[in-house]
Amino acid sequence: MQPTPRPHPDLSLQAPDYVRRIARYLPGKPIAELAREYGLVEADIVKLASNENPRGPSPTVRAAVAAAVEDVCRYPDGNGFALKAALAARFDLSAEQIVLGNGSNDVLELVTQAFLRPGDHAVYSRHAFAVYPLAVQARGATGIEVPAVDYRHDLPAMRTAITPATRIVFVANPNNPTGTWIAPDALEAFIASVPDDVLVVLDEAYNEYLEPERQAPSAAWIAKYANLVVSRTFSKAYGLAALRVGYGIMDPNVADMLNRVRQPFNVNALAQAAALAALADADYVEQSRIINRAGMRQLEEGARALGLPFIPSHANFMLIRVGDAASVYARLLKQGVIVRPVANYGLPEFLRVTVGLSVENRRFLDALAVALAG
Ligand SMILES: Cc1ncc(COP(=O)(O)O)c(C=O)c1O
């Protein structure tokens, strides 16, 4: 006789409440998934949903990755010696001030892992990057969301929201998904106003898309503000999103704490080799910025021609107000165009579209016109 099966317990009930309350991150829909769901040909699909660089990796990056493949049987350098040395030289910092991450997302997580206890507070803006609340919640800490003004970070209000319970303040510049930008003077005044035992995490994932005169001298601020962590990534303008590599620059004592909680081999060898090559390829980044600016103008003109309001953006994406964004998104999917709905950011009337190549932007605008027509 078969033994009666034991009732199947729901182990999710054993997870801490603060984990069970987390609403999962919603990534952009992958091309292969849309192709499967709608029976479309992958090559015909345009994905403008995850703020990736549409140009593909540069030839030097391809060569570096191909060379590094030879050694994939070995663990990567857990200290990222060569990449940190190159970054240190670039920013005139020491290697001890740099922490490498599996994407800059990892750096954001590491800061919360090293510095937040259950019950601590972390401050961020409404409509700011979705990972901040997730990372804070995963530690059992409390996220304090400060209302935005005109979709922008309200820095004075964020300063007021800091209390003795606050351990971290997140600032995204430019911010995702709004594309809004804070001028360097205002940003530095804010950092200087934050109590020096509260970390300021300045997320500059889209920094390289800013016109050079708009880029803050944030690396130089590290020497002045021991509580400043600047995070950057190779996923966006450097075109390495799939490889997952980013970095944080900060005071060595802060870096030491992040290094204690990070995985020993958090950045893989192909990513390190690619990032090193990408960092040396200034032309690729510069051209990406110029192509992006032209694409942004194309999308702005297209939105105007359709009579759609948009939020002027300083990054490689923009928010367009389309009304019932969920249905417009679905109608775009049917036409093989993937963008990003942002209702989870409290922006249910907007779609976020990444600036693509000119032909992709055209495809999106044409599909949008069709989608709006019903
Ligand atoms: C503002 C912001 N910060 C950080 C990231 C994380 O990117 P990655 O982990 O690829 O560096 C993103 C990605 O979309 C972002 O928009």
The ligand as an ORCA input file, in Angstrom:
! r2SCAN-3c Opt
* xyz 0 1
  C      18.804     54.370    -12.539
  C      19.362     53.002    -12.709
  N      20.295     52.586    -11.864
  C      20.839     51.370    -11.961
  C      20.437     50.490    -12.944
  C      21.030     49.120    -12.931
  O      21.625     48.759    -14.098
  P      22.764     47.662    -14.152
  O      22.576     46.729    -13.007
  O      22.601     47.010    -15.462
  O      24.052     48.424    -14.002
  C      19.461     50.866    -13.857
  C      18.989     49.927    -14.898
  O      18.048     50.102    -15.569
  C      18.914     52.160    -13.736
  O      17.948     52.569    -14.569
*
